[in-house]
Amino acid sequence: MKMKWALFTMILTVAAVLSGCEPLLVLDPKGPQAEAQAHDIMLSIWMMSGIVIVVFAILIFILIKYRASKQSADYEPPHIEGNHIVEAICVGIPIIIVIILSIVSVRSNYEVEAIPAKYEDQKPLVVYASSSNWKWHFSYPEENIETVNYLYIPANRPIEFKLYSYGPITSFWIPQLGGQKYAMSDMVNTLYLAADGEGEFDGRNANFSGEGFAQNTFQVTSMSQADFDDWVKEVHETAKPLTKEKFEELLKPGHLGRSTYNGTHLEFSPAPEHNHDMSDMSDMPGMSDSHDQESHEESAHTHH
């Protein structure tokens, strides 16, 4: 009786704890990249669930059908060398599963590394996202503004993030818009994301980077293009300029709230020259044009 009450209490406690959990953000996509990844996650979950159900069903069937109590005292099992059908099933099914998941994963990787399909005809908004202990700095080179720990983006337009770090390796992640990608001190990684509508999303560093890692977060706000243009205009009219001295102060370890500046640190503290982008994919259909556009924008920014 005590064991039954203990089991009931444990189940009730687990149910109460889980009822207070928020829904998984990766399964609540708000952009095409995140939607593709959520689809892959659910496919994996359903396949694994099916395997578990089948295995446990077979286990229960074997335990019941061949339990010792059903056999006579002098029963001796027959000597069996093997069963080719069973062996083919045990080996063949895992191979098929691996092949299916491999095809899905490779196709998805190419999709999320490129500009989202339905936004290919639009010019991406370029944002340099750099991290420091324990802050995120967002530089808009075309708009000539910079923010700390928050990000404004236009909805229904691709965003081209240039990721790097002023400290340890960090991981740039906005779960509802797409998967994470690393930011490192000696190179620039490119990440394409897009929001299919207006809203607010949580972003964070998904890679442990010291004692302040837990608060290394930022807020993303997606708005209409008109509202975004109004915000850029307001920043130019009201924000203070970002100086080298101020930026060096921002790089010191610690936590800060949100702040906005006129100008970017790219003028006096440029991003690393080594760009790790999709150059190795330029020979793929549809990839060469986007790569050429990216190279042209990089060149224009350098001359500027």
Phi, psi and chi 1 to 4 in degrees:
 res  aa     phi    psi   chi1   chi2   chi3   chi4
   1 MET       -  -42.8 -178.8   62.9   69.5      -
   2 LYS   -62.7  -38.3  -69.9 -176.8  177.9 -179.8
   3 MET   -63.9  -40.1 -178.0   62.5   67.3      -
   4 LYS   -63.8  -43.1  -68.5 -177.9  178.5  179.4
   5 TRP   -66.9  -36.2  -82.8  107.0      -      -
   6 ALA   -65.2  -42.4      -      -      -      -
   7 LEU   -65.5  -41.4 -179.4   61.0      -      -
   8 PHE   -63.4  -41.9  174.6   75.9      -      -
   9 THR   -63.7  -40.4  -56.9      -      -      -
  10 MET   -64.9  -44.0 -177.7 -179.6   67.4      -
  11 ILE   -63.1  -42.2  -64.9  175.2      -      -
  12 LEU   -64.2  -40.0 -174.6   63.1      -      -
  13 THR   -65.2  -46.2  -58.0      -      -      -
  14 VAL   -60.9  -42.8  171.7      -      -      -
  15 ALA   -62.9  -39.9      -      -      -      -
  16 ALA   -66.3  -40.6      -      -      -      -
  17 VAL   -66.6  -45.8  170.9      -      -      -
  18 LEU   -67.2  -28.0  -67.3  178.8      -      -
  19 SER   -67.1  -21.7   64.1      -      -      -
  20 GLY   -92.3   -0.4      -      -      -      -
  21 CYS   -78.9  143.2  -66.5      -      -      -
  22 GLU   -76.9  156.4  -63.2 -179.0   -3.0      -
  23 PRO   -64.4  149.8   21.7  -33.3      -      -
  24 LEU   -64.9  122.8  -70.2  174.6      -      -
  25 LEU   -65.1  -33.2  -64.8 -180.0      -      -
  26 VAL   -67.1  -19.1  -66.5      -      -      -
  27 LEU  -101.1   13.2  -61.8 -178.6      -      -
  28 ASP  -127.2   64.3 -175.9   24.7      -      -
  29 PRO   -69.3  144.8   27.4  -35.2      -      -
  30 LYS  -124.0   15.2  -58.4  -60.7 -178.6 -179.0
  31 GLY  -153.1  161.8      -      -      -      -
  32 PRO   -63.6  -36.7   21.1  -32.2      -      -
  33 GLN   -66.9  -45.8  -47.4  -66.6   55.6      -
  34 ALA   -65.8  -33.2      -      -      -      -
  35 GLU   -65.7  -40.8 -174.6  175.3   -4.6      -
  36 ALA   -63.9  -40.5      -      -      -      -
  37 GLN   -71.2  -37.7  -66.8  171.0  -25.5      -
  38 ALA   -63.8  -37.2      -      -      -      -
  39 HIS   -61.9  -43.5  176.3  -90.6      -      -
  40 ASP   -65.2  -39.5  -67.7  -10.7      -      -
  41 ILE   -63.0  -46.1  -67.8  173.6      -      -
  42 MET   -66.5  -37.1  -71.2  -53.5  -56.8      -
  43 LEU   -61.1  -44.0  175.5   62.7      -      -
  44 SER   -63.3  -41.9  -59.3      -      -      -
  45 ILE   -62.6  -45.5  -69.8  175.7      -      -
  46 TRP   -65.8  -39.1  -75.5  116.5      -      -
  47 MET   -66.3  -44.2  -68.9 -174.2   69.6      -
  48 MET   -65.4  -38.6  -70.1 -174.6  -71.5      -
  49 SER   -63.7  -42.1  -61.0      -      -      -
  50 GLY   -61.7  -41.0      -      -      -      -
  51 ILE   -63.2  -46.0  -65.8  170.1      -      -
  52 VAL   -61.8  -44.1  169.7      -      -      -
  53 ILE   -62.6  -45.5  -68.1  173.1      -      -
  54 VAL   -63.3  -44.7  170.7      -      -      -
  55 VAL   -62.9  -44.7  169.4      -      -      -
  56 PHE   -68.7  -34.4  -87.6   92.6      -      -
  57 ALA   -64.4  -43.8      -      -      -      -
  58 ILE   -64.3  -41.0  -65.9  175.1      -      -
  59 LEU   -60.5  -46.4  174.8   62.2      -      -
  60 ILE   -64.1  -40.8  -66.3  172.9      -      -
  61 PHE   -61.1  -45.1  172.6   77.4      -      -
  62 ILE   -65.1  -43.0  -63.8  -61.7      -      -
  63 LEU   -62.9  -36.8  -68.7  176.7      -      -
  64 ILE   -79.5  -45.8  -65.8  175.9      -      -
  65 LYS   -70.2  -37.7 -177.9  174.0  177.8   61.6
  66 TYR  -112.6   27.6  -62.5  101.8      -      -
  67 ARG   -67.6  152.0   64.8 -174.3 -175.1  -86.1
  68 ALA   -62.9  -30.6      -      -      -      -
  69 SER   -67.8  -16.8   60.0      -      -      -
  70 LYS   -86.1  -13.2  -69.9 -169.5   62.2  176.9
  71 GLN   -98.9  154.5  -51.2  -59.9  -28.3      -
  72 SER   -73.7  163.4   59.3      -      -      -
  73 ALA   -64.5  -30.7      -      -      -      -
  74 ASP   -98.6   17.4   57.8  -11.2      -      -
  75 TYR   -70.0  133.8  171.1   78.0      -      -
  76 GLU  -125.6  123.5  -68.4 -174.1    4.8      -
  77 PRO   -65.3  148.7   24.7  -34.2      -      -
  78 PRO   -69.9  152.2   26.2  -35.1      -      -
  79 HIS   -81.9  117.2  178.7   73.8      -      -
  80 ILE  -121.0  126.4  -59.9  176.0      -      -
  81 GLU   -74.2  -33.7  -66.9  -68.5  -18.1      -
  82 GLY   162.7  169.7      -      -      -      -
  83 ASN  -133.0  113.3 -171.8  -58.5      -      -
  84 HIS   -63.6  -34.8  -62.6  -60.8      -      -
  85 ILE   -65.9  -47.2  -63.1  177.6      -      -
  86 VAL   -63.4  -42.7  173.3      -      -      -
  87 GLU   -64.0  -39.2  -67.3  173.3   -2.4      -
  88 ALA   -65.0  -38.9      -      -      -      -
  89 ILE   -66.5  -45.3  -67.1  174.9      -      -
  90 CYS   -64.2  -32.3  -67.8      -      -      -
  91 VAL   -92.0  -39.8  175.6      -      -      -
  92 GLY   -69.6  -43.7      -      -      -      -
  93 ILE   -61.3  -48.1  -68.7 -179.6      -      -
  94 PRO   -58.2  -37.5  -25.6   35.2      -      -
  95 ILE   -64.0  -42.9  -68.7  176.6      -      -
  96 ILE   -62.8  -42.0  -65.9  173.8      -      -
  97 ILE   -62.7  -44.5  -67.3  173.0      -      -
  98 VAL   -62.8  -40.7  170.5      -      -      -
  99 ILE   -63.3  -45.2  -68.4  174.4      -      -
 100 ILE   -61.5  -49.2  -66.6  174.5      -      -
 101 LEU   -64.9  -34.6  -68.3  179.2      -      -
 102 SER   -65.8  -44.8  -62.6      -      -      -
 103 ILE   -62.5  -45.3  -66.2  173.7      -      -
 104 VAL   -62.9  -42.9  170.7      -      -      -
 105 SER   -66.2  -44.7  -61.6      -      -      -
 106 VAL   -63.4  -45.7  170.7      -      -      -
 107 ARG   -61.4  -42.2 -177.4 -175.4   61.8 -174.8
 108 SER   -66.0  -37.9  176.6      -      -      -
 109 ASN   -60.8  -42.6  -75.4  -19.7      -      -
 110 TYR   -66.9  -35.1  -78.9  108.3      -      -
 111 GLU   -65.8  -46.6  -70.8  179.4   -0.3      -
 112 VAL   -78.5  -15.3  -59.3      -      -      -
 113 GLU   -85.3  -14.1  -75.7  -67.0  -30.5      -
 114 ALA  -105.3  170.1      -      -      -      -
 115 ILE   -60.3  134.4  -62.4  176.8      -      -
 116 PRO   -50.2  138.5  -27.5   34.7      -      -
 117 ALA   -53.7  -44.9      -      -      -      -
 118 LYS   -80.2   -0.7   61.4 -178.7  179.6  180.0
 119 TYR  -116.8   15.4  -62.4  120.1      -      -
 120 GLU   -65.0  -25.0  -71.9  178.6  -24.3      -
 121 ASP   -86.8    2.5   58.9  -22.4      -      -
 122 GLN  -108.1  149.5  -61.9 -172.9   41.3      -
 123 LYS   -77.8  125.4  178.3 -176.4  177.2 -178.2
 124 PRO   -68.5  148.6  -16.5   29.8      -      -
 125 LEU   -82.7  121.1  171.0   66.7      -      -
 126 VAL   -88.5  126.9  178.3      -      -      -
 127 VAL  -132.5  124.6  178.1      -      -      -
 128 TYR   -89.1  116.0  -78.2   75.2      -      -
 129 ALA  -107.7  108.7      -      -      -      -
 130 SER  -118.5  146.5   54.8      -      -      -
 131 SER  -114.2  153.0   61.9      -      -      -
 132 SER  -145.1  169.6   63.8      -      -      -
 133 ASN   -76.4  108.7  -76.2  -24.9      -      -
 134 TRP  -129.1   78.0  -70.9  -87.1      -      -
 135 LYS  -139.5  163.1  -60.5  167.7  -75.4  -69.3
 136 TRP  -120.2  131.0  -76.3   96.9      -      -
 137 HIS  -112.7  124.9  -49.1  -95.6      -      -
 138 PHE  -115.0  115.9  -60.9  101.6      -      -
 139 SER  -108.0  128.9  -55.7      -      -      -
 140 TYR  -106.8   93.4  -59.9   74.9      -      -
 141 PRO   -64.6  -36.1   22.1  -32.7      -      -
 142 GLU   -74.3  -32.6  -62.7  175.7    4.4      -
 143 GLU   -90.3  -14.2  -70.8   72.2   20.9      -
 144 ASN    60.0   47.6 -163.0   33.7      -      -
 145 ILE  -137.8  164.7   60.6  177.1      -      -
 146 GLU  -145.8  142.2 -177.3  158.8  -31.9      -
 147 THR  -126.6  159.5   63.4      -      -      -
 148 VAL  -123.5  124.6  177.5      -      -      -
 149 ASN    67.1   14.5  -69.5  -24.0      -      -
 150 TYR  -153.8  157.2   81.0   97.0      -      -
 151 LEU  -140.4  126.4  176.8   67.8      -      -
 152 TYR  -107.5  131.7  -80.2    4.4      -      -
 153 ILE  -137.5  151.0   59.1  173.3      -      -
 154 PRO   -79.3  141.2   25.9  -31.2      -      -
 155 ALA   -75.3  157.5      -      -      -      -
 156 ASN    56.8   38.9  -59.3  -55.1      -      -
 157 ARG  -148.4  136.7  179.4 -178.3  173.5 -175.9
 158 PRO   -68.0  143.4   25.1  -34.0      -      -
 159 ILE  -115.0  127.2  -47.3  -61.7      -      -
 160 GLU  -105.3  103.1  179.8 -179.6  -21.0      -
 161 PHE   -88.2  135.3  -71.8  101.4      -      -
 162 LYS  -109.7  111.2  -59.6  -68.9 -171.3  179.5
 163 LEU  -105.1  131.4  -49.8  174.7      -      -
 164 TYR  -158.9  173.5   63.2  101.0      -      -
 165 SER  -132.7  146.6  173.7      -      -      -
 166 TYR   -99.2   10.1  -79.0   95.6      -      -
 167 GLY  -149.0 -137.8      -      -      -      -
 168 PRO   -69.4  169.0   26.1  -34.9      -      -
 169 ILE   -63.1  129.2  -64.3  176.2      -      -
 170 THR  -121.8  173.1   54.8      -      -      -
 171 SER  -129.9  115.5  175.3      -      -      -
 172 PHE   -82.1  122.1 -179.1   83.8      -      -
 173 TRP  -146.6  123.6 -170.2   29.1      -      -
 174 ILE  -120.6   93.3  -51.2  174.0      -      -
 175 PRO   -52.7  -37.7  -25.6   34.8      -      -
 176 GLN   -81.5   -7.2  -70.1 -177.8  -78.1      -
 177 LEU  -112.1  -21.6  -62.8 -174.7      -      -
 178 GLY   166.8  176.9      -      -      -      -
 179 GLY   -77.3  168.7      -      -      -      -
 180 GLN   -79.1  157.9   64.5   86.4   26.4      -
 181 LYS  -147.4  145.1 -155.7  164.1 -167.0  178.2
 182 TYR   -78.6  146.3  -71.7  110.8      -      -
 183 ALA  -115.3  123.0      -      -      -      -
 184 MET  -124.5  163.5  -66.4  170.3  -84.2      -
 185 SER   -79.9  -21.6   60.6      -      -      -
 186 ASP  -112.7   10.0   62.3  -15.1      -      -
 187 MET  -158.2  164.2   64.5 -174.5  -63.5      -
 188 VAL  -114.3  125.4  172.9      -      -      -
 189 ASN  -100.4  142.4  -82.7  -27.2      -      -
 190 THR  -104.8  133.2  -58.7      -      -      -
 191 LEU  -135.1  127.1  174.7   66.4      -      -
 192 TYR  -102.1  129.4  -69.5  101.6      -      -
 193 LEU  -137.4  166.7  -62.4  177.8      -      -
 194 ALA  -159.4  147.1      -      -      -      -
 195 ALA  -107.9  128.6      -      -      -      -
 196 ASP   -79.3   -5.0  -74.7  -24.3      -      -
 197 GLY  -164.8  176.5      -      -      -      -
 198 GLU   -78.5  150.9  -59.4  177.7   20.2      -
 199 GLY   160.5 -178.4      -      -      -      -
 200 GLU  -119.3  138.9  -66.6 -172.4   -7.7      -
 201 PHE  -135.3  149.7  -42.9  107.0      -      -
 202 ASP   -89.7  138.2  -66.1  -34.8      -      -
 203 GLY  -128.1  157.1      -      -      -      -
 204 ARG  -162.0  170.3   66.4  169.1  -59.5  105.6
 205 ASN   -88.5  118.8  167.9   23.7      -      -
 206 ALA   -95.6   10.0      -      -      -      -
 207 ASN  -122.2  127.7 -172.9   59.9      -      -
 208 PHE   -58.9  127.0 -179.3   75.3      -      -
 209 SER  -138.7   32.0   59.3      -      -      -
 210 GLY   118.8 -174.8      -      -      -      -
 211 GLU   -65.5  -24.6   61.2 -179.1   -7.6      -
 212 GLY   -94.0   12.4      -      -      -      -
 213 PHE   -58.8  -40.7  153.2   77.6      -      -
 214 ALA   -62.4  -30.2      -      -      -      -
 215 GLN   -99.0   11.1  -72.5   76.6   40.4      -
 216 ASN   -84.2   68.8 -165.2 -173.0      -      -
 217 THR  -122.6  168.4   60.5      -      -      -
 218 PHE  -152.6  161.6   58.1   92.4      -      -
 219 GLN  -110.6  135.9 -167.9   73.0   23.0      -
 220 VAL  -113.1  129.2 -177.5      -      -      -
 221 THR  -120.2  121.6  -58.1      -      -      -
 222 SER  -100.7  130.6  173.5      -      -      -
 223 MET  -139.7  174.6   58.8 -172.2   67.4      -
 224 SER   -68.4  158.9   66.6      -      -      -
 225 GLN   -61.0  -37.0 -176.6   65.8   52.9      -
 226 ALA   -64.6  -44.0      -      -      -      -
 227 ASP   -65.2  -36.7  -70.5  -18.8      -      -
 228 PHE   -65.1  -42.5  178.4   78.7      -      -
 229 ASP   -63.4  -38.4  -65.9  -23.4      -      -
 230 ASP   -64.3  -39.6  -68.9  -20.4      -      -
 231 TRP   -64.5  -42.5  171.2   72.4      -      -
 232 VAL   -60.4  -43.2  171.7      -      -      -
 233 LYS   -63.3  -41.6 -178.2  179.4  178.9 -179.5
 234 GLU   -64.0  -39.4 -179.8 -176.5   -4.7      -
 235 VAL   -62.3  -43.5  170.4      -      -      -
 236 HIS   -62.4  -30.3  -74.0  160.8      -      -
 237 GLU   -86.2  -27.0  -65.8  174.4  -10.5      -
 238 THR  -119.2  -26.1   60.6      -      -      -
 239 ALA   -78.2  151.3      -      -      -      -
 240 LYS   -79.6  151.6  -64.2 -179.5  179.5 -179.7
 241 PRO   -69.2  148.9   24.5  -33.6      -      -
 242 LEU   -91.1  115.0  179.7   61.9      -      -
 243 THR   -99.2  165.5   63.1      -      -      -
 244 LYS   -62.4  -40.7 -177.2  177.6 -179.6  179.8
 245 GLU   -64.1  -41.7  -68.2   73.9   19.2      -
 246 LYS   -66.0  -40.1 -179.1   60.3  178.4  179.2
 247 PHE   -66.1  -41.2 -177.0   65.0      -      -
 248 GLU   -62.0  -33.2  -69.3  176.6   -9.0      -
 249 GLU   -68.0  -38.8 -179.9 -178.3  -21.3      -
 250 LEU   -65.9  -28.2  -66.8  173.3      -      -
 251 LEU   -75.4  -14.0  -68.2 -178.9      -      -
 252 LYS   -64.9  140.5  -65.3  178.9 -179.7  179.1
 253 PRO   -55.3  137.3  -24.8   34.8      -      -
 254 GLY   150.8  176.7      -      -      -      -
 255 HIS  -110.2  144.2  -66.7  104.5      -      -
 256 LEU  -134.7  162.2  -66.8  175.1      -      -
 257 GLY   -84.4 -157.1      -      -      -      -
 258 ARG   -84.8  142.7  -64.7  164.0   44.2  144.6
 259 SER  -149.1  156.0   56.1      -      -      -
 260 THR  -134.2  142.0  -48.4      -      -      -
 261 TYR  -137.7  151.0  -59.3   95.5      -      -
 262 ASN   -90.1  120.7 -165.5  -13.7      -      -
 263 GLY    99.5  169.8      -      -      -      -
 264 THR  -130.4  162.7   73.5      -      -      -
 265 HIS   -78.3   -7.1   71.4  -96.8      -      -
 266 LEU   -64.1  -21.4  -60.5  173.7      -      -
 267 GLU   -70.4  -39.9  -60.2  175.3    0.3      -
 268 PHE  -113.2  -11.0   47.3   78.9      -      -
 269 SER  -139.9   74.6 -178.9      -      -      -
 270 PRO   -66.9  162.6   25.8  -34.3      -      -
 271 ALA   -70.2  158.3      -      -      -      -
 272 PRO   -54.5  148.5  -24.2   33.8      -      -
 273 GLU   -77.9  -22.8  -64.7 -177.6   -1.2      -
 274 HIS   -78.9  110.8 -179.7 -161.5      -      -
 275 ASN  -104.6  122.0  -75.1  -91.0      -      -
 276 HIS  -102.2   94.1 -174.4  -92.4      -      -
 277 ASP  -121.0 -148.0   51.8   24.3      -      -
 278 MET   -97.3   30.5  -64.5 -170.9  -59.3      -
 279 SER   -61.7  -29.2   57.5      -      -      -
 280 ASP   -77.2   -5.6   56.6  -26.3      -      -
 281 MET  -110.1    6.5  -61.2  165.3   59.4      -
 282 SER   -66.5  -19.8   58.8      -      -      -
 283 ASP   -85.9   -0.9   57.4  -19.0      -      -
 284 MET   -82.1  151.8  -67.6 -177.2   57.8      -
 285 PRO   -58.7  129.6  -23.5   32.6      -      -
 286 GLY    84.8   -5.2      -      -      -      -
 287 MET   -96.1  -29.2  -68.1  -62.6  177.8      -
 288 SER   -64.9  -38.4   57.3      -      -      -
 289 ASP   -65.4  -44.7  -65.8  -20.9      -      -
 290 SER   -66.2  -35.6   61.7      -      -      -
 291 HIS   -68.3  -41.1  174.2   65.8      -      -
 292 ASP   -63.0  -38.9  -67.8  -18.1      -      -
 293 GLN   -63.7  -41.2  178.8 -176.9    3.9      -
 294 GLU   -64.0  -43.5  178.1 -179.6  -23.0      -
 295 SER   -63.1  -38.8  -60.1      -      -      -
 296 HIS   -64.6  -42.6  174.2   73.1      -      -
 297 GLU   -65.3  -38.5  -67.1  173.8   -3.0      -
 298 GLU   -62.4  -42.7  -73.0  -66.3  -30.8      -
 299 SER   -64.9  -41.7  177.0      -      -      -
 300 ALA   -63.2  -41.8      -      -      -      -
 301 HIS   -64.8  -39.0  173.2   67.9      -      -
 302 THR   -63.2  -43.9  -57.7      -      -      -
 303 HIS   -66.4  -32.9  -71.4  -62.7      -      -
 304 HIS   -66.2      -  174.6   72.9      -      -
